[in-house]
Amino acid sequence: MAGDSLSVTDNRTGRTYEIPIADGAIRAIELRQIRVDDEDFGLMSYDPAFLNTAAVRSAITFIDGQRGILRYQGYPIEQLAEQSTYLETAYLLLFGELPAREELDGWVDEITHHTFVHENVKRLMEAFRYDAHPMGMLISAVASLSTFYPEAVLVDEPDNRLLQAKRMIAKVPTLAAWAYRHSRGLPYVYPDNDLGFTGNFLSMMFRMAEPRYTPDPVLERALEVLFVLHADHEQNCSANAMRSIGSSRVDPYSALAGAAAALYGPLHGGANEEVLKMLAEIGDVRNVPAYVERVKAGELRLMGFGHRVYKNYDPRARIIKETADAVFDVTGRNPLLDVAFELEKIALEDEYFVSRKLYPNVDFYSGLIYQALGLPVAMFPVMFAIPRTAGWLAQWLEGVDDPEQKIARPRQLYIGPDERDYVPVEKRTAGDLVAV
Ligand code: ACO
């Protein structure tokens, strides 16, 4: 085999294999032919946490972590954040192209008219404890939607898939806002179809006795930017969950509830909360140098810094920083912002952070904005889940339509006991238990 191939010699047998390389990858299944003898199952690749395994071919999002590049369908995130809206970006992610004017108007109109949920969903949410975590409520409420739309199981029908996708993009903000209202003991606010996507969300969150809520245009736009920035991030933990669950051909509400559950974890959607805790602990600009020394001594990590993929300034962090300035002009300056600025300044000049390529990530400033909007930290992952709904759905739609995909089913390296005989309980002694 000439050119794009990999020659592999198995030193156990001395045999050499030619493995094709396409798009900078070899197919792991090619390794299966490498066997010691006929009894041998064949060689596998072992890759915990998928550090070097591409599991999909995707046209949705491109990231170059070394150069700090993020693009949706080829469009730089900076241009989308500046010029696009969340719903237009969602259309781009789902359909692959920016919509023409009439397509966009039709899309916005449809999403707007799917924002209401069945009254029984309201009762379901009311059943949660007064102090229920809003993310737990959101996950449950999303899962419950599958029972209201039983036709959603027909995932092989493209029109049906799209209808469910529209419903989810439209209804998740309603569920998210109601989870917040529940945690505050406030009455739930119904959607206002005369408002835009983020304006309506702010209305459902914050409207009180006024007959009509008028969102502040700066906050409305800031939220739009945050939603665009969070709409997708290729094969991260929750996108992988969405695709993996969806690969069983379950309905998309159940898959999306699983994706949201993956996002709930502190290593994924919860880091911005840790940033706020850290900034509050530092408390004052004067304490920053001492805190940085503790980080360098390995005592703690600088939260909101570093990224598995970005080894450069996270492009989203740069945009969020600018958005924060606009928000604080309206809400008043968050005193912790000065601590954040000082921390960033010192870290970006310090050899420890420079040599390890540690830069602010998307979470460094987003929590400060959410706090300025008056949101409790428990709502932070919920604020992430709302826009990521579009990304999860785009990933799911691409996955269910991909002829190369099958039900996700990794292999394992078995490290448990060999075959052994069952021992009746009377004959066992304590301490014989094997942890599973
Ligand atoms: N503060 C101080 N040192 C750090 C930090 C940090 N935030 N992040 C990494 N390092 C150091 C490590 O100690 C290590 O140093 P060493 O080589 O001397 O041992 C080196 O940088 C490499 O770190 P890894 O842990 O190997 O990097 P990895 O890619 O596995 O981790 C992660 C990425 C988890 C994001 C990490 O940088 C981190 O914990 N950051 C803080 C938490 C955070 O902000 N998470 C949000 C990520 S963005 C998102 O998920 C939406």
Boltz pocket constraint, residues with backbone or C-beta under 6 A from the ligand:
constraints:
  - pocket:
      binder: B
      contacts: [[A, 266], [A, 267], [A, 268], [A, 269], [A, 271], [A, 295], [A, 300], [A, 301], [A, 302], [A, 303], [A, 304], [A, 305], [A, 306], [A, 307], [A, 308], [A, 309], [A, 356], [A, 358], [A, 361], [A, 362], [A, 363]]
      max_distance: 6.0
